Amino acid sequence: MTEQMIVDAAKEFKKSIKDELFERDMTQRDLAEAIGVTEASLSLAINTFAVNKSSREIREKARKLLNIQDI
């Protein structure tokens, strides 16, 4: 996977999260509470290209809760 592909996938994921939150009338704070993480941790996982285990797990929980397909 090229660097550009990673950037594009991250942008697509971020947009998917925002769209699903809007559709459900939820905030990132609501999502963080629902999946049991801090707002800061959720923000880091969504808004950066962090690939550490914690960020990957947070993104997976968010995908499952919001029913977003893996990219």
N, C-alpha and C positions, 0 to 999 in steps of 0.2 A: 504494500500500500504506500503510495507516494505521500509526501507531506501535504500536498494540495488536497488529496483525497481525504486525509484525516481532518483537515480544516473544514472541508465541505460537509463531511459527516457530522462534525461537531456543530456546525451552524444549522444543519437540518434538524438535529436532535433538539437544540435550543428552541428553534421555531416550533417544533412539535409540542414541546413542553408548554410553551407560552400559549399556543392555540388550544390545547386541551384544558389548561387552567382557565382560560377565558370562557370556553364552552361550559365549564362546570361552575363558573362564578367562584373560583378559588384563587387564593394568592399563593405565592411561594411559601409564605408562613404556614398556611393551611396544609400545603403539601408536606412541608418539613415535619409538622406535628403528626400528620397521618402516617408517615413512614418512620417516625421516631428518630429524627436527626435534628441537628441545629440548623437554623436558617443559614448560617455562615457555611456550614459543610455542604448544604444543598446548593447554595450559590456557587461555591467553588466547583462542585461536580458538574453543574450545568454550564457555567460561563467560562470555564477554562478547558484546556486540553489535558487536564490531569489524568494520568493513567495508573495512579496508585490504587491499591486494592480497595481502600475505603471509597474513593470516588467511583470506581467501577460498581461496587455494591450499591451505592446510593442511586446511581443511574439505573441499575437493574430494578431496584424497588420502585422508583418513580415510573419506569416503563410498565411494570406490572400493574401498579395502582391505576395508572391512566390508560392502560391498554394500548400502549404504543409499541409497534413492531420494532424489533431490533434492526438497526441499520446495517 
